[in-house]
Amino acid sequence: MQYTLLILALPLLSFAVLGLVDAKWKPKVAGTIGTTILGIITILSYFAAWQYFTQYKVDGVYQKVIAFDYEWLRFNDLLHINLGILLDPISVMMMIVITTVSFMVNLYSLGYMKGEKGFQRYYAFLSLFAFSMLGLVMATNIFQMYIFWELVGVSSYLLIGFYYTRPAAVAAAKKAFIVTRFADLFFLIGILLLSYFTKTFDFGILTSSNANVFAEATSKTFMGFSMLSWAMALIFIGGAGKSAMFPLHIWLPDAMEGPTPVSALIHAATMVVAGVFLVARLFPVYVVFTPEVLHGIAYVGAFTALFSAIIACVQTDIKRVLAFSTISQIGFMMVGLGVSGYGGHEGVGYMSSMFHLFTHAFFKSLLFLGAGSVIHAVHSNEMKDMGGLRKYMPITNWTFLIACLAIAGIPPFSGFFSKDEILSASYSFSPAMGGIMTFIAGLTAFYMFRLYYNIFWGKEFKPATQSENHHGHGNTPHESPFSMSSALVFLGAVTCVAGLIPFGHFITSDGVPYDIHINLTVAFVSIIVALVGIIIATYLYRKENEIPEKLAKTFDGFYKAASHRFYIDEVYLFITKKIIFNNIARPIAWFDRHVIDGTMNGIASSTQWVAVKIKGFQSGQIQQYAYVFLLGTLLVAALVIFLI
């Protein structure tokens, strides 16, 4: 399967052609090149998936396939860094998700980004991001993953800050870069600890569950925990940064300043699930050797899911609602991994987490692209500027509704099947955990249909006059062009049928196919809870009324706190600006400027002064040089005689 190297090489080639070659392509040409190449690698990915799942099963277990391997750096016989392509069930699944969503985003962008400055640059960045994500999920070792992990951070920074003339976009890009870099430092430390004790970077060895590999790491302790536990916890922090887990979630809502298709690509289907993929990749290590860290991941995921779901209930910017929804759904995936055992029914949490990652990629990207169509039509992100758009945008309306039903967990849409299995695993782990996750599922249904009704129902949309509409795009909203609506229809169709895939036959914790059994009790409860959330949202928002405003005034304090994201951003600003910058960074900067630089400047000034004073000795007169030499010789002789 060496042809899979093309899946990596082609988007890199697209980036090189569009971004590095000194040629100004027409927007249509640049978009066509980027979209065509993504289409080609999407086809290659589907073919590779078909070949892998049909040919690489031995004794009922899917095998790991090294399609390409090149030794880059060798430290000793055991420790070396390779660059290669690893194909296994989760990497093949992620390859399908990344290429499919990237292709849809590229296609959608042909219409959405029409007329924007930097069209060629935009498609170059999209190609670079696709290359980075594919390299991350197909890595054969953890250090290679880290290299592409950082490259994903760079490319996301470029895409978030695409509108670099907007201060908000620049600030959002810097915020995302700094927060994720902070988390990545812990990731790197964790990698170094893990490799120091295990003497390997290779995923094949690390995930073999060989106790001898981890003997030294498990035997040595620090503060009551083994060094392996510390290493795996630090690695998870790196994943928590990329996946916007509390308290490292603050970058994701602000990242909505990038183009809406970028939000669909980065913050719905690919970059934000990198942390989930990281935990899944190292799952055998977590579940066998560090179960306490795995349970901690479950608790962090549950709190993040609840915290972000509450915030999503009161947001008015449609992209921010979807951003906090993403954080909440990532929390669901982390909980699925955290409550999972290994093998068979015990590993249903792992399987359901990967299943939800798969289904979420499609319906959440559909939601973001649908939101982009709405923004494209009304030229606003705020719900107050929307309402009654179902009459003007029927395709967007129906596809958006399908995505809302899917994320709410209503059968037969895909989100029901994946979320139900996570809830089943949560109840098996702890009734309290199951109850909390069910409640969050109800909140999800509520805020998503609050969003849907505020956009497509509620008060009737009043088109702005030409003078009021500063964009100058006309008065009446209309359905998106074919390139945009076709992406919506495709993703809507996938959302309808993706849940019917026998996912357990392809991806499980131990590689052995597993038949998904729906827990009817859990399913019934989750459907009822979801319907209650939808009914409440319908009552409050389907028609314009004063009840939501009255409720906001009744719970004024909590409402304001939630709308301000419980002031977590303000806490970060206080800590960074007031404490770190003023009390730590400023004194260090003063010391550096006045003491370190002052000392070096003083040495330089002293040297210059001495040089000025003694430069007269360089007269060019041999008699003077001989005289000085004689005096020096007599002085040395006198010192020798005196000392003897």
C-alpha positions in Angstrom: 0.0 0.0 0.0 2.9 2.3 -0.8 0.5 4.4 -2.9 -0.8 5.9 0.4 2.3 8.0 0.3 0.5 10.0 -2.4 -2.2 10.9 0.2 0.5 12.8 2.1 2.5 14.0 -0.9 -0.3 15.5 -3.0 -1.6 18.1 -0.5 2.0 19.1 0.2 2.4 19.5 -3.5 -0.7 21.6 -3.7 0.6 23.9 -0.9 4.0 24.2 -2.7 2.3 25.2 -6.0 -0.2 27.6 -4.5 1.7 29.0 -1.7 5.4 28.9 -2.6 5.6 29.2 -6.3 5.9 32.8 -7.3 2.8 32.9 -9.6 -0.5 34.7 -9.2 -3.2 32.3 -10.1 -6.7 33.4 -10.9 -9.0 32.6 -7.9 -11.0 30.1 -10.0 -7.8 28.3 -11.0 -6.3 28.3 -7.5 -9.6 27.0 -6.1 -9.8 24.3 -8.8 -6.3 23.1 -8.2 -6.8 22.8 -4.4 -10.2 21.2 -4.7 -9.1 18.7 -7.4 -6.1 17.5 -5.4 -8.3 17.1 -2.3 -10.8 15.2 -4.4 -8.0 12.9 -5.7 -6.7 12.1 -2.2 -10.2 11.5 -1.0 -10.7 8.8 -3.7 -7.3 7.3 -2.8 -8.3 7.3 0.9 -11.6 5.5 0.2 -9.7 2.9 -1.9 -7.1 2.5 0.8 -9.8 2.0 3.4 -11.6 -0.6 1.2 -8.3 -2.5 0.6 -7.3 -2.4 4.3 -10.6 -3.6 5.8 -10.9 -6.4 3.2 -7.4 -7.7 3.0 -5.6 -7.1 6.3 -7.6 -9.1 8.8 -5.8 -12.2 10.2 -7.7 -14.6 12.5 -10.4 -12.0 12.9 -8.1 -9.2 14.0 -7.2 -6.2 11.9 -3.4 -5.9 11.6 -1.1 -2.9 11.7 0.4 -2.2 8.3 3.6 -0.1 7.8 3.0 1.2 4.3 6.2 3.3 4.3 9.1 3.5 6.7 12.3 5.6 6.7 14.9 5.8 9.5 15.6 9.5 10.1 17.6 9.7 13.3 19.2 6.8 15.3 20.3 7.3 18.9 21.0 3.6 19.7 19.8 0.1 18.6 16.5 0.6 20.4 15.8 4.4 20.3 15.5 5.9 16.9 13.1 8.3 15.0 11.5 7.0 11.9 9.2 8.7 9.3 6.6 6.5 8.0 2.9 5.6 7.4 1.0 3.4 9.8 -2.3 2.0 8.7 -4.6 0.5 11.3 -8.4 0.9 12.0 -8.3 4.3 13.7 -5.8 5.9 11.3 -7.7 4.6 8.3 -10.9 6.0 9.8 -9.3 9.4 10.5 -7.9 9.4 7.0 -11.5 9.1 5.6 -12.8 11.8 7.9 -10.0 14.3 7.1 -10.1 13.9 3.4 -13.9 13.8 3.1 -14.4 16.9 5.2 -11.5 18.7 3.7 -12.8 18.1 0.2 -16.3 19.3 1.1 -14.7 22.4 2.7 -12.6 23.1 -0.4 -15.7 22.7 -2.6 -17.9 24.8 -0.4 -15.2 27.5 -0.3 -15.4 28.0 -4.0 -18.7 29.8 -3.5 -18.3 31.1 0.1 -14.9 32.8 -0.5 -15.6 34.1 -3.9 -14.4 37.7 -4.2 -12.2 37.5 -1.1 -8.7 38.8 -1.2 -6.0 36.1 -0.7 -8.0 33.3 -2.4 -4.8 31.6 -3.5 -3.3 31.9 -0.1 -6.4 30.5 1.5 -6.3 27.3 -0.6 -2.6 27.0 0.1 -3.2 27.0 3.8 -6.1 24.5 3.4 -3.7 22.1 1.6 -1.0 22.6 4.3 -3.5 21.8 7.0 -4.7 18.7 5.3 -1.1 17.5 4.9 -0.4 18.2 8.6 -3.5 16.4 9.9 -2.9 13.4 7.6 0.7 13.2 8.7 -0.4 13.3 12.3 -2.9 10.4 12.1 -0.7 8.2 9.9 2.5 8.6 12.0 4.3 5.4 13.0 5.8 6.8 16.2 5.0 9.4 18.8 7.8 11.8 17.9 6.7 11.9 14.2 3.2 12.6 15.5 4.6 15.5 17.6 6.3 17.0 14.5 3.0 17.0 12.6 1.2 18.0 15.7 3.2 21.3 15.7 2.7 21.7 12.0 -1.1 21.5 12.6 -0.7 24.3 15.1 1.1 26.4 12.6 -1.4 25.8 9.8 -4.3 26.5 12.1 -2.7 29.7 13.2 -2.5 30.8 9.5 -6.1 29.8 8.8 -7.6 31.4 11.9 -5.7 34.6 11.2 -6.5 34.6 7.5 -8.2 38.0 7.8 -5.0 39.5 9.2 -6.3 43.1 8.7 -8.9 42.4 11.5 -7.5 42.9 15.0 -9.9 40.3 16.4 -8.7 37.7 13.9 -5.1 38.4 14.7 -5.8 38.2 18.4 -7.7 35.0 18.0 -4.9 33.4 16.0 -2.3 34.4 18.6 -4.5 33.2 21.4 -5.0 29.8 19.8 -1.2 29.5 19.1 -0.1 30.4 22.6 -2.6 28.3 24.4 -1.9 25.2 22.3 1.8 25.8 22.5 1.6 25.9 26.3 -0.2 22.5 26.3 2.3 21.1 23.7 5.2 21.8 26.1 3.7 19.3 28.5 3.2 16.9 25.6 6.8 17.1 24.7 7.9 16.6 28.3 5.6 13.5 28.4 7.1 12.2 25.2 10.7 12.6 26.6 9.7 10.9 29.9 8.0 8.0 28.1 10.9 7.5 25.6 13.5 7.7 28.4 12.0 4.9 30.4 10.7 2.7 27.5 13.6 3.3 25.1 11.3 3.7 22.1 9.1 6.1 20.2 7.4 3.4 18.1 3.6 3.0 18.5 3.9 -0.7 17.6 6.0 -1.4 20.7 4.2 1.1 23.0 0.8 -0.3 22.3 1.8 -4.0 22.4 0.9 -4.1 26.2 4.3 -5.7 26.8 4.9 -5.2 30.6 8.7 -5.5 30.1 8.7 -2.3 28.0 7.1 -0.4 30.9 8.8 -2.2 33.8 11.2 0.7 34.7 8.6 3.4 34.2 6.0 1.7 36.4 8.5 0.8 39.2 9.8 4.3 39.7 7.5 6.7 41.5 7.2 10.4 42.1 4.7 12.0 44.6 2.9 8.7 44.9 2.5 8.1 41.1 4.6 6.1 38.7 6.7 7.8 36.2 4.6 6.2 33.5 1.4 7.8 35.0 3.2 11.2 35.0 4.2 10.7 31.4 0.8 9.7 30.2 -0.9 12.5 32.2 1.5 15.1 30.6 0.8 13.6 27.1 -3.0 14.0 27.8 -2.5 17.7 28.6 -1.1 18.1 25.1 -4.2 16.4 23.8 -6.4 18.5 26.0 -4.9 21.7 24.5 -5.7 20.7 20.9 -9.1 19.3 21.9 -10.0 22.4 23.9 -10.6 20.6 27.2 -11.2 22.7 30.3 -9.3 24.8 31.3 -7.5 25.0 28.0 -10.7 25.6 26.0 -10.5 29.4 25.8 -8.9 29.5 22.3 -11.6 27.7 20.5 -14.6 30.1 20.7 -12.3 33.0 19.6 -11.0 31.0 16.7 -14.4 31.5 15.1 -12.9 34.7 13.7 -11.5 32.7 10.9 -13.6 32.0 7.7 -16.6 29.8 8.5 -15.4 26.9 6.2 -12.2 27.0 8.3 -14.3 26.6 11.4 -16.0 23.6 9.9 -12.6 22.0 9.0 -10.5 22.8 12.1 -13.0 23.1 14.8 -15.5 20.4 13.9 -13.9 17.5 12.3 -10.1 17.5 12.4 -7.9 19.6 14.6 -10.0 19.5 17.8 -10.3 15.7 17.7 -6.5 15.3 17.6 -6.4 15.0 21.4 -9.1 12.3 21.2 -7.1 10.5 18.6 -3.9 10.8 20.7 -5.6 9.1 23.7 -7.1 6.5 21.4 -3.7 5.8 19.8 -2.1 5.2 23.3 -5.3 3.6 24.7 -3.6 0.2 25.5 -1.1 2.0 27.7 -3.7 4.0 29.5 -6.1 1.2 30.1 -3.5 -1.5 31.2 -0.8 0.5 33.0 -2.3 3.9 34.0 -6.1 3.3 34.6 -6.1 6.2 37.2 -5.1 8.6 34.5 -7.8 7.2 32.2 -10.4 7.8 34.8 -9.1 11.3 35.3 -9.6 11.9 31.5 -13.2 10.8 31.9 -13.9 13.3 34.7 -12.2 16.1 32.8 -14.3 15.2 29.7 -17.5 15.1 31.7 -16.9 18.5 33.4 -15.9 20.1 30.1 -19.0 18.7 28.3 -21.3 20.1 31.0 -19.5 23.4 31.4 -19.5 24.2 27.6 -23.1 23.0 27.1 -24.4 25.5 29.7 -22.5 28.3 28.0 -23.8 27.3 24.6 -27.4 27.7 25.9 -27.0 31.5 26.2 -24.7 32.4 23.4 -26.1 34.7 20.6 -23.4 34.4 18.0 -24.3 31.3 16.0 -20.7 30.3 15.4 -19.9 30.5 19.1 -22.9 28.3 19.9 -21.4 25.7 17.6 -17.9 26.3 19.0 -19.1 25.5 22.6 -21.1 22.6 21.2 -17.9 21.2 19.7 -16.1 21.5 23.1 -19.1 19.6 24.7 -19.1 16.9 22.1 -15.3 16.4 22.4 -16.0 16.0 26.1 -18.4 13.2 25.2 -15.6 11.5 23.2 -13.1 11.8 26.1 -15.7 10.3 28.5 -16.2 7.4 26.2 -12.4 6.7 26.2 -12.1 7.3 30.0 -14.8 4.9 31.0 -13.8 2.1 28.6 -12.2 -1.2 29.4 -10.3 -3.4 26.9 -11.7 -5.9 24.5 -15.3 -7.0 23.6 -18.1 -5.4 25.5 -15.7 -4.0 28.1 -14.2 -1.8 25.3 -17.5 -0.4 24.1 -16.5 3.0 25.4 -13.5 3.1 23.1 -15.6 2.0 20.1 -18.4 4.4 20.8 -15.9 7.3 21.2 -14.4 6.6 17.8 -17.9 6.1 16.4 -18.9 9.5 17.8 -15.8 11.1 16.4 -16.7 9.7 13.0 -20.4 10.8 13.0 -19.7 14.1 14.7 -17.2 15.1 12.0 -20.0 15.0 9.4 -22.9 16.5 11.2 -20.9 19.2 12.9 -19.2 20.3 9.7 -22.7 20.3 8.2 -23.8 22.7 11.0 -20.8 25.0 10.4 -21.2 25.1 6.7 -25.0 25.6 7.1 -24.1 28.5 9.5 -21.8 29.8 6.8 -24.6 29.8 4.3 -26.8 31.8 6.7 -24.0 34.3 7.4 -23.4 34.6 3.7 -27.1 35.4 3.2 -27.7 37.9 6.1 -24.2 39.2 6.6 -24.3 38.7 10.4 -23.4 36.1 13.0 -26.0 37.3 15.5 -29.3 35.5 16.0 -31.1 38.8 16.4 -30.5 39.5 12.8 -32.0 36.2 11.7 -35.4 34.5 11.8 -37.8 33.0 9.3 -35.0 32.0 6.9 -36.6 28.7 6.0 -38.7 30.4 3.4 -35.6 31.9 1.7 -33.1 29.0 2.2 -34.9 25.6 2.0 -31.9 23.5 1.3 -29.9 25.1 4.2 -33.0 24.8 6.4 -33.5 21.0 5.9 -29.8 20.1 6.0 -29.4 22.1 9.2 -32.4 20.4 10.7 -31.0 17.0 9.9 -27.7 18.0 11.7 -29.6 19.3 14.7 -31.6 16.0 15.0 -28.3 14.1 14.7 -26.5 15.9 17.4 -29.6 15.8 19.6 -29.5 12.0 19.5 -32.8 11.4 17.6 -33.0 8.1 15.7 -32.4 7.2 12.9 -29.8 9.9 12.5 -26.1 9.1 13.0 -25.6 10.9 16.3 -28.1 8.7 18.1 -26.2 5.5 17.6 -22.8 6.8 18.6 -24.0 8.9 21.6 -26.2 6.1 22.9 -23.2 3.8 23.1 -21.2 6.4 25.1 -24.2 6.8 27.5 -24.3 3.0 27.9 -20.6 2.9 28.7 -21.0 5.7 31.1 -23.8 4.0 33.0 -21.7 0.8 33.2 -18.8 2.9 34.7 -21.0 4.7 37.2 -24.7 5.5 37.4 -23.8 9.1 38.4 -21.6 9.5 35.3 -24.4 8.1 33.1 -26.9 10.5 34.6 -24.7 13.5 34.1 -24.0 12.6 30.5 -27.7 12.0 29.8 -28.5 15.5 31.3 -25.8 17.0 29.0 -27.4 15.2 26.0 -30.7 16.9 27.0 -28.9 20.3 27.1 -27.4 19.6 23.7 -30.9 19.0 22.2 -32.1 22.2 23.8 -29.4 24.6 22.7 -29.2 23.2 19.2 -32.9 23.6 18.6 -32.8 27.1 20.2 -30.2 27.8 17.5 -32.3 26.3 14.8 -35.5 28.1 15.7 -33.8 31.5 16.1 -32.3 31.1 12.6 -35.1 29.6 10.6 -38.3 30.3 12.6 -39.0 32.9 15.3 -39.4 36.4 14.1 -39.6 37.1 10.4 -36.4 38.2 8.8 -36.5 41.8 7.6 -34.1 42.4 4.8 -31.9 45.5 5.2 -32.2 48.3 2.8 -29.3 48.9 0.4 -28.1 51.7 2.5 -28.3 49.7 5.7 -26.5 46.7 4.2 -22.9 47.8 4.4 -21.9 44.7 2.5 -23.9 45.8 -0.5 -24.9 42.3 -1.4 -28.6 43.0 -2.0 -31.6 43.0 0.2 -33.3 39.6 0.1 -31.5 36.5 1.4 -31.3 33.6 -1.0 -30.1 30.0 -1.1 -26.3 29.5 -1.5 -24.8 28.7 -4.8 -24.4 25.2 -6.1 -20.8 24.7 -4.8 -22.0 25.4 -1.3 -25.4 23.7 -1.3 -24.0 20.5 -2.9 -21.6 20.2 0.1 -24.6 20.6 2.4 -26.6 18.0 0.7 -23.8 15.5 0.6 -23.0 15.9 4.3 -26.7 15.8 5.1 -27.0 12.5 3.3 -24.0 11.1 5.1 -25.5 12.2 8.4 -28.6 10.3 7.7 -26.9 7.0 6.9 -23.6 7.0 8.9 -25.2 5.6 12.0 -26.2 2.5 10.1 -22.6 1.5 9.5 -21.7 -1.6 11.6 -18.9 0.5 13.2 -17.9 -2.2 15.7 -17.0 -4.5 12.9 -14.2 -2.2 11.9 -12.9 -0.3 15.0 -12.6 -1.8 18.5 -10.2 -1.5 21.4 -8.5 -4.8 20.6 -9.0 -5.0 16.8 -11.6 -7.8 17.1 -14.9 -7.0 15.5 -17.8 -6.4 17.9 -21.5 -6.4 17.3 -23.1 -3.2 18.6 -26.0 -4.0 20.9 -28.3 -1.0 21.7 -29.2 -0.8 25.3 -33.0 -0.2 24.9 -33.4 1.3 28.4 -30.6 3.8 27.9 -31.8 4.5 24.4 -35.3 5.1 25.6 -34.2 7.4 28.4 -31.8 9.4 26.1 -34.5 9.9 23.5 -37.1 11.1 26.1 -34.5 13.5 27.5 -33.6 14.8 24.0 -37.3 15.2 23.1 -37.9 17.2 26.4 -35.0 19.5 25.4 -36.4 19.9 21.9 -40.0 20.6 23.2 -38.7 23.2 25.7 -36.7 24.9 22.9 -39.8 24.7 20.6 -42.0 26.3 23.3 -39.5 29.1 23.9 -38.2 29.9 20.4 -40.4 28.6 17.6 -42.4 31.8 17.8 -41.3 35.1 19.0 -42.3 35.7 22.6 -41.1 37.3 25.8 -40.5 34.2 27.9 -36.8 33.8 27.1 -36.2 37.4 28.1 -38.2 37.0 31.3 -36.2 33.8 32.2 -32.9 35.7 31.5 -34.0 38.5 34.0 -35.2 35.9 36.6 -31.8 34.2 36.5 -29.9 37.4 35.8 -26.7 36.5 37.7 -26.3 33.0 36.3 -27.3 34.2 32.8 -24.7 36.9 32.7 -22.0 34.6 34.1 -22.8 32.0 31.4 -22.9 34.5 28.6 -19.5 35.8 29.7 -18.2 32.2 29.8 -18.1 32.2 33.6 -15.3 34.8 33.3 -12.6 32.2 32.6 -11.1 34.5 30.0 -11.0 37.3 32.5 -9.3 35.1 35.0 -6.6 34.2 32.4 -6.1 37.8 31.5 -5.7 38.7 35.2 -3.2 35.9 35.8 -1.2 36.7 32.6 -1.3 40.5 32.6 -1.5 41.4 36.3 0.5 38.6 37.8 2.8 37.1 35.2 3.5 40.1 33.1 3.6 42.8 35.8 5.1 40.8 38.7 7.3 38.3 36.9 7.9 39.3 33.3 8.5 43.1 33.9 11.1 42.6 36.7 12.9 40.0 34.5 12.8 42.4 31.6 14.2 45.2 33.8 16.9 42.9 35.1 17.7 41.8 31.5 17.7 45.4 30.2 19.6 47.1 33.0 21.7 44.4 34.6 22.6 41.9 31.9 22.6 44.4 29.0 24.1 47.1 31.3 26.9 44.8 32.3 27.7 43.9 28.7 27.4 47.5 27.6 29.8 48.5 30.5 32.3 45.9 29.4 32.1 47.2 25.8 32.5 50.9 27.0 35.4 50.0 29.2 37.1 48.1 26.4 36.6 51.0 24.1 38.0 53.5 26.7 41.1 51.4 27.3 41.6 51.0 23.5 41.4 54.7 23.0 44.0 55.2 25.8 46.5 52.7 24.5 46.1 53.2 20.8 49.0 55.6 20.9 51.4 52.7 21.4 50.6 51.6 17.8 52.9 54.4 16.4 54.7 52.3 13.7 58.2 53.3 15.2 60.5 50.3 15.7 62.5 52.1 18.3 59.5 52.6 20.5 58.4 48.9 20.1 62.0 47.8 21.1 62.0 50.1 24.1 58.6 48.7 25.3 59.8 45.2 24.6 63.0 45.8 26.7 61.0 47.2 29.6 58.6 44.3 29.5 61.5 41.8 29.5 63.2 43.6 32.5 59.9 43.6 34.3 59.3 39.9 33.8 62.9 39.1 34.8 62.6 41.2 38.0 59.4 39.3 38.9 61.0 35.9 38.3 64.1 36.9 40.5 61.8 38.3 43.2 59.6 35.2 43.3 62.5 32.8 43.4 
